[in-house]
Amino acid sequence: MATDSRSVKSAADDALAPDAPYEQVVERLEKVVSNLERSDLPLEESVLAFREGMDLLKRAEEKLRASEKKVEELLENGKTIPLIPDRSSGEPVKPASPRKSVPPAEDDIPF
């Protein structure tokens, strides 16, 4: 039986590494969605592609939540936390002092 050149690649063909960056996960998810939108996709391949898409979506959401958490930690209480401690001095690294916000003047136009 001849193989259809239009058939979907198996998940193993485009498998992403477990630590693949967010952008690669989303790119692969977009390909899976594009394949699912084809009307000539056999049912079995559709189900496999749907499963892969759901797994990719979960991975992307986890990566996004982790990044959001890092940003929240950095902005917590107006403090910034150094991502890479300065160990050259031998002193422990202290978080930076809180940023003071300056209220806008009455005539400040935000646009």
C-alpha positions in Angstrom: 0.0 0.0 0.0 1.4 3.4 -1.0 1.9 6.0 1.7 0.1 9.3 1.4 2.7 12.1 1.3 0.1 14.4 2.9 -0.2 12.3 6.0 0.8 13.7 9.4 4.3 13.1 10.7 4.4 11.0 13.7 5.0 12.6 17.1 8.4 11.0 17.2 9.4 12.8 14.0 9.0 16.2 15.6 9.4 15.3 19.3 10.6 18.1 21.4 13.2 17.8 24.1 11.6 17.9 27.6 13.4 21.2 28.3 12.5 22.8 24.9 11.9 26.5 25.1 8.4 27.9 25.2 8.7 29.3 21.7 9.5 25.8 20.2 6.6 24.2 22.1 4.2 26.8 20.7 5.6 26.4 17.2 5.0 22.7 17.3 1.5 23.2 18.8 0.7 25.5 15.8 1.8 22.7 13.4 -0.3 20.2 15.2 -3.4 22.5 15.1 -2.8 23.1 11.4 -2.7 19.4 10.7 -5.9 18.9 12.7 -7.7 21.6 10.6 -7.1 19.5 7.5 -10.3 17.8 6.4 -8.5 14.7 4.9 -6.8 13.6 8.1 -7.8 10.1 9.1 -9.6 9.7 12.4 -6.8 7.7 14.1 -4.2 10.4 13.2 -6.6 13.1 14.3 -6.9 11.5 17.7 -3.1 11.2 18.0 -2.6 14.7 16.9 -5.2 16.0 19.3 -3.5 14.1 22.2 -0.1 15.6 21.2 -1.7 19.1 21.0 -3.2 18.8 24.5 0.2 17.7 25.9 2.0 20.6 24.1 -0.6 23.0 25.4 -0.1 21.8 29.0 3.7 22.2 28.6 3.3 25.7 27.2 1.0 26.7 30.0 3.4 25.3 32.6 6.3 27.2 31.1 4.2 30.4 31.0 3.1 30.1 34.6 6.8 29.5 35.7 7.8 32.7 33.9 5.0 34.7 35.3 5.9 33.5 38.8 9.5 34.6 38.3 8.3 38.1 37.2 6.0 38.3 40.2 8.8 37.4 42.5 11.0 40.1 40.9 8.3 42.7 41.3 7.1 41.7 44.7 6.8 44.7 47.0 8.6 46.9 44.5 11.8 45.1 45.1 14.1 43.6 42.5 16.0 40.4 43.2 19.3 39.9 41.3 19.1 36.9 39.1 22.8 36.2 39.3 24.4 36.9 42.7 27.7 38.8 42.8 30.0 36.4 44.5 33.2 38.3 43.7 33.2 40.3 46.9 32.5 37.3 49.2 29.7 39.3 50.7 26.1 37.9 50.7 24.0 39.6 48.0 21.1 41.6 49.4 18.0 42.5 47.4 17.9 46.0 46.0 16.0 48.6 48.0 12.4 49.1 47.0 11.8 51.5 44.1 9.9 54.6 45.2 7.1 55.5 42.9 6.5 59.1 42.0 2.9 60.2 41.6 2.2 61.7 38.2 1.7 65.5 38.0 -1.9 66.6 37.4 -0.9 67.8 33.9 0.8 64.5 32.9 -1.0 62.9 30.0 -0.2 59.2 29.7 -0.4 59.2 25.9 
